[in-house]
Amino acid sequence: MKVINLGKSNSILNKFVAELRDKDIQKDSLRFRRNLERIGEIFAYEISKTLSYEAVEVTTPLGIANCSLPQDELVISTVLRAGLPLHNGILNFFDNAQNAFVAAYRKYGKDNKFTIQIEYVSSPRIEGKVLILADTMLATGSSLVLAYNKLCESGEPAHTHLVCPVASEHSLGYLSKHLPHKKVTLWVAAVDEELTNKSYIVPGIGDAGDLAYGKKL
């Protein structure tokens, strides 16, 4: 698995990530969602550089222009609900892509132990296509691996791009262990070292789903 941390280079991306983290700016849920959307757009642009391109002729009102256009079939997927604004940002750039959605959540038991429950998957066939799987936070990595495996039940993608703006050191190791021979690239904007005893990232950003859409029961 290849890991690309865009946050290591100075760009406007770092401003958007800083605003995601800021507890005062987080009070504006519209701005929180918009920042996630803009981050998705930045990742989409960077991913676009890795795709296959083909020269085509485009007819203008005055003649013929030679253009280079991407040829890969794309499927954009997200883990509900926190990943939706990020998904929308990626879709803004890859507007012809197919889409998939995975509903997953943590089910806690004793001593803050939890299992990942997947309730629902809506997906086209992804065999031979480029899969972009997005989730705002990558804490333990277990939900993303389960979502990936569930999506791959209908066939394996040609390549998978995992888009997770804020990740933990632990999750990088988990993904490397569980997706060792897969054609996978992980895109992040920040990697935090600490996890709490409930597996929340520190400093992280808090509960991205609640910040974007309000508290749940």
HURALIN-V735229 format. One record per backbone hydrogen bond with DSSP energy under -0.5 kcal/mol. NH is the residue of the N-H (numbers start at 1). CO is the residue of the C=O. Records with the same first field share a line. If there is no record, write none. Layout:
NH: CO, CO
This chain:
2: 184
4: 186
5: 3
6: 4, 188
7: 188
8: 5
9: 6
14: 11
15: 11, 12
16: 12
17: 13
18: 14
19: 15
20: 16
21: 17
22: 18
26: 22
27: 24
28: 25
29: 27
32: 28
33: 29
34: 30
35: 31
36: 32
37: 33
38: 34
39: 35
40: 36
41: 37
42: 38
43: 39
44: 40
45: 41
46: 42
47: 43
48: 44
49: 45, 46
50: 47
51: 48
54: 69
56: 67
58: 65
60: 58, 63
63: 60
65: 58
67: 56, 65
69: 54, 67
71: 52
72: 52
74: 72
75: 130
76: 98
77: 75, 132
78: 100
79: 134
80: 78, 102
83: 79
84: 81
87: 83
88: 84
89: 85
90: 86
91: 87
92: 88
93: 89, 90
94: 90
95: 93
97: 94
98: 74
100: 76
101: 122
102: 78
103: 120
104: 80, 102
105: 117
107: 115
108: 106
109: 113
112: 109
113: 110
115: 107
117: 105, 115
118: 116
119: 103, 117
120: 103
122: 101
128: 156
129: 126
130: 73
131: 129, 159
132: 75
133: 131, 161
134: 77, 132
135: 163
138: 166
145: 141
146: 142
147: 143
148: 144
149: 145
150: 146
151: 147
152: 148
153: 150
154: 151
155: 152
158: 129
159: 129
160: 183
161: 131
162: 160, 185
163: 133, 161
164: 162, 187
166: 136
167: 165, 190
168: 138
169: 192
171: 139
172: 168
173: 169
174: 170
175: 171
176: 172
177: 173
178: 174
179: 175
182: 179
184: 182
185: 160
186: 2
187: 162, 185
188: 4, 186
189: 165
190: 165
192: 167
194: 202
196: 200
199: 196
202: 194
208: 206
211: 207
212: 208
213: 209
214: 210
